[in-house]
Amino acid sequence: MGLGKTIQSIAFLQEVYNVGIRGPFLVIAPLSTITNWEREFNTWTEMNSIVYHGSLASRQMIQQYEMYCKDSRGRLIPGAYKFDALITTFEMILSDCPELREIEWRCVIIDEAHRLKNRNCKLLDSLKHMDLEHKVLLTGTPLQNTVEELFSLLHFLEPSQFPSEAEFLKDFGDLKTEEQVQKLQAILKPMMLRRLKEDVEKNLAPKQETIIEVELTNIQKKYYRAILEKNFSFLSKGAGHTNMPNLLNTMMELRKCCNHPYLINGAEEKILAEFRESCHHHVPHDFHLQAMVRSAGKLVLIDKLLPKLKAGGHKVLIFSQMVRCLDILEDYLIQKRYLYERIDGRVRGNLRQAAIDRFSKPDSDRFVFLLCTRAGGLGINLTAADTCIIFDSDWNPQNDLQAQARCHRIGQSKAVKVYRLITRNSYEREMFDKASLKLGLDKAVLQSM
């Protein structure tokens, strides 16, 4: 990740273009990265690239003036296009745009292609209805949970070579022997171009990850116990089809409690009332800030860590799974008067790139960048930061690796420190230990290739 997949793909399309295959080419990428794709096309090639995204009205405007060639009478000329490359998002493909289905694409490049890991996802279904001659998948994390997901990518690339999932899983489903691993590697080798950071950049600063175990505060312990007691009947039944939603809900409530009790419905008002009572009429001027920090072990740690990082001239990325958790962190940063930027699923595409540029410019005064792991963890470059705090871990460890790679990538001149906050003796710790086992699959199959 951060090895220049974007530039390499654009160089590949330019080379194809130079030998006489004039497109049209299609690039499908996450919303956060499409502005960067357009920027790189304009920097490195002479090709005419257009971004196809936005409301129906703006897409109709693009169709009218930027997509199709017309004759002197204003009629469309079949197969003739004004653009060479069209950049769009996964959402556009999912929303089933017939105008994109009608075009015979000479090559498609799918960025962050692990989006296709689920055989039954709607995105794969939409892509099957498109005319795609040559396919290129870009991903830093092709193997995330199971070998099944790898089959999904291989079947999309070469359906004739990989027709049957059952057969593939019979050969490689459990990967118990070295022979199986070697056989799978032999299949992957001709289809996969893989580079590591150390192959490309010998002087890349090291990355050091520190797992910090945080204690639950007394308030958190009270709510944690209450969640377990309230859901005791579900927990004692164990996992089954009918019980699964209840268990997932309990799991989510425990995760919320580990992050910050304010995430639990109705807790904030109760905590503030109790804190006000404990002050005995001497209510401090930063009453809300103190109550917020003291309520959660992770925020107590952040409150101690950030001033030291600021004094050391560091810039910080903070990743969380939960948008409401980012709201609490944003509230904290405002009250502490730390300047920050933020990207989550609600931030629109053009505003995302503007936030990245403001944070990254050399004289920037922004200290913290708040990011949602899924929305801000893919494809963006934030090498201005040298510290990454993972506020809460993902069930899929590759998503956390993707997040860390926002700042630990080529162009990073400082050593990168990653702090992963995990609540001691809690469900969160158990979840992290189980998720870490998944990295073993990636290590066995890919790292040794």
Secondary structure, DSSP 8 states (H G I E B T S, - for coil): --S-HHHHHHHHHHHHHHTT----EEEEE-GGGHHHHHHHHHHH--S-EEEE-S-HHHHHHHIIIIIEEE-TTS-EEEEEES-SEEEEEHHHHHTT-HHHHTSEEEEEEETTGGGG-STT-HHHHHHHTSEEEEEEE--S-S-SS-HHHHHHHHHHH-TTTS--HHHHHHHHSS--SHHHHHHHHHHHGGG-----HHHH-TT---EEEEEEEE---HHHHHHHHHHHHHTHHHHHH-S-TTTHHHHHHHHHHHHHHHH-GGGSTTHHHHHHHHHHHHTTT---TTHHHHHHHHH-HHHHHHHHHHHHHHHTT--EEEEES-HHHHHHHHHHHHHTT--EEEE-TTS-HHHHHHHHHHHHSTT----EEEEEHHHHSSS---TT--EEEESS--SSHHHHHHHHTTTSSTT--S-EEEEEEEETTSHHHHHHHHHHHTHHHHIIIIIT-
